[in-house]
Amino acid sequence: MNAVTATAPTDAHAEASQSPTAPAPFTTPVVPGLRWSDALNLAMPFMDQTHIEFVDLLAAVQTARDDELVSRWQDLIDHTEAHFGQEDRWMADTGFAPGSCHMTQHAVVLKVLREGLALGEQVQLAPIRQMAHELTIWFPQHAQTMDAGLALHLKSVGYDLATGHVSEPEALPALAIRGCGGSCDSGDTDTSTHPEETA
């Protein structure tokens, strides 16, 4: 957690000229740090709609009063569990290894969100506000790399996000994808360090 420190004024005049001390960052509601934009659009309406909802729920967390914060955080967690679970199913259906870095990142982020909830339930709200800020930085990177790669992969195999039908099964990978999938990992199907999975 970042802390804001200030040197005490050295004289009464300096003290009188100081404006009221601003609250430490991430301890009060703030203007949302992330808004939906074309930069986040993956041209897959089903996936994009889920991402729009995530961005909106994150904004609701950032603008929440203290008495609303834990409830808004729980809403974000509930949505994120469904959001990540959905993407994990798409990956499982189209040839990703269970330990791929994309699935692993989902698991790690959810673990951190749940840890924030546990702290919030103990009336420790600053960690949730800090985590919400960090999510505004993390999500665009995740969407523009891992999710963009996944979207390209799903399109390449003709995967229908609503039904789970693969219209081009011949395009499915012969070996399980271990990396992020698509554009963000050049060694997605390299099994040289995992020969047991080639059998």
PyMOL commands that set and color helices and strands:
alter all, ss='L'
color gray80, all
select helices_A, chain A and resi 12-17+38-40+45-63+66-93+101-121+126-156+169-171+182-184+195-198
alter helices_A, ss='H'
color red, helices_A
deselect
rebuild
show_as cartoon
